Amino acid sequence: MSDSATLNIHQVARAAGLTTSLLRVWESRYGWPSPRRLRNGYRIFSRHQLEEVVRAAALVRGGLAIGKLIVDGLPRWPAEPDRQQLAQPLTTARALRLPASAHRSSCARTRSCSGCWCRRWSDCASSACAAGASPTTRR
């Protein structure tokens, strides 16, 4: 696709994994995206607008509210997080232990216990389990 290529709303929506009606709602509520219009009123998007819509759709699917992303009719892209900062909370979260009740209910749901010493879901369900031993802490 060349830089001067244009796309209609159906092509942009399909590429971004959105519906055409959602793109229209974003345009009416937030003033973005603001595609060029043909004389018949059809929306025509540039390649750059397509890339922005795809990026915004990914952020919205990731949990960012579109109202927080679009400010004054323009996207305010979040800063790229430092990968070192992201690794720290994940390491901390892995070390946390499950509460005993959560561990036992998980074992009862799956009818298996591969994360603690008991190795049998019936032991976990009967509270003979090691008080919620985390699946990462084997004895």
C-alpha positions in Angstrom: 0.0 0.0 0.0 1.5 3.4 -1.0 1.5 6.4 1.4 -1.2 8.1 -0.8 -3.5 5.1 -0.7 -6.9 5.6 1.0 -9.2 3.2 2.7 -12.9 3.3 3.4 -14.3 2.8 6.9 -15.0 -0.9 6.3 -11.4 -1.6 5.5 -10.1 0.3 8.5 -12.6 -1.3 10.9 -11.6 -4.8 9.6 -7.9 -4.1 9.9 -8.3 -2.8 13.5 -10.7 -5.5 14.6 -13.5 -3.0 15.3 -16.9 -2.4 13.9 -17.7 0.5 11.6 -20.3 1.8 14.1 -17.7 2.0 16.8 -15.5 4.1 14.6 -18.4 6.4 13.9 -19.2 6.7 17.6 -15.5 7.6 18.4 -15.7 10.2 15.7 -18.9 11.7 17.0 -18.0 11.6 20.7 -14.3 12.3 20.7 -13.7 14.0 17.3 -11.3 11.3 16.4 -10.5 9.8 14.0 -11.3 12.6 11.6 -11.1 11.1 8.1 -11.4 13.1 5.0 -14.9 12.9 3.4 -15.8 12.5 -0.2 -18.6 14.6 -1.8 -21.1 11.7 -1.1 -20.1 11.8 2.6 -18.1 8.6 2.6 -15.2 8.5 5.0 -11.7 8.1 3.5 -8.8 7.2 5.8 -5.1 7.6 5.1 -2.5 5.0 5.9 -1.4 7.0 8.9 -4.9 7.2 10.3 -5.2 3.4 9.8 -2.1 2.9 11.9 -3.4 5.2 14.6 -6.8 3.4 14.7 -5.1 0.0 14.9 -2.8 1.2 17.8 -5.8 2.8 19.6 -7.8 -0.4 19.2 -5.0 -2.5 20.7 -4.8 -0.1 23.7 -8.5 -0.2 24.3 -8.5 -4.0 24.1 -5.7 -3.9 26.7 -8.0 -2.0 29.1 -7.3 1.7 28.4 -10.5 3.7 28.2 -10.9 5.5 24.9 -12.0 8.7 26.8 -8.6 8.7 28.5 -6.8 8.1 25.2 -8.4 10.8 23.1 -8.0 14.3 24.5 -9.2 17.3 22.6 -9.8 15.3 19.4 -6.3 13.9 19.3 -4.8 10.7 20.7 -2.6 11.1 23.7 -0.4 8.0 23.4 0.8 6.6 26.7 4.5 6.6 27.3 6.3 3.3 26.6 6.8 1.7 30.0 10.3 0.7 31.0 10.6 -3.1 30.7 12.7 -3.2 33.9 9.8 -1.7 35.9 7.4 -4.2 34.4 9.5 -7.2 35.4 9.7 -6.2 39.1 6.0 -6.4 40.0 5.6 -9.7 38.1 8.4 -11.3 40.1 6.8 -10.1 43.3 3.4 -11.4 42.3 4.9 -14.8 41.6 6.2 -15.1 45.1 2.9 -14.4 46.7 1.0 -17.3 48.2 -2.6 -18.1 47.6 -4.9 -18.0 50.5 -5.8 -21.5 51.7 -9.4 -21.2 50.7 -8.5 -20.0 47.2 -6.0 -22.8 46.7 -8.4 -25.5 47.9 -11.2 -24.2 45.7 -8.9 -24.1 42.7 -7.9 -27.7 43.4 -11.5 -28.8 43.8 -12.5 -27.1 40.5 -9.7 -28.8 38.5 -9.9 -32.0 40.5 -6.1 -32.0 40.7 -3.5 -30.5 42.9 -0.1 -30.2 41.3 1.0 -27.2 43.3 1.5 -28.4 46.9 2.6 -31.4 48.8 -0.8 -33.2 49.0 -0.9 -34.0 45.2 -4.6 -35.1 45.5 -7.5 -32.8 45.1 -9.5 -34.6 47.8 -6.8 -33.7 50.4 -7.0 -30.0 49.4 -10.8 -30.1 49.4 -10.8 -31.7 52.9 -8.5 -29.0 54.3 -5.6 -31.5 54.8 -3.7 -29.3 52.3 -0.7 -27.2 53.4 -2.8 -24.1 54.1 -2.7 -22.8 50.6 0.8 -23.6 49.5 1.5 -21.7 46.3 1.9 -23.8 43.1 5.5 -22.4 42.9 6.4 -23.5 46.5 6.7 -27.3 46.4 7.7 -29.1 49.5 
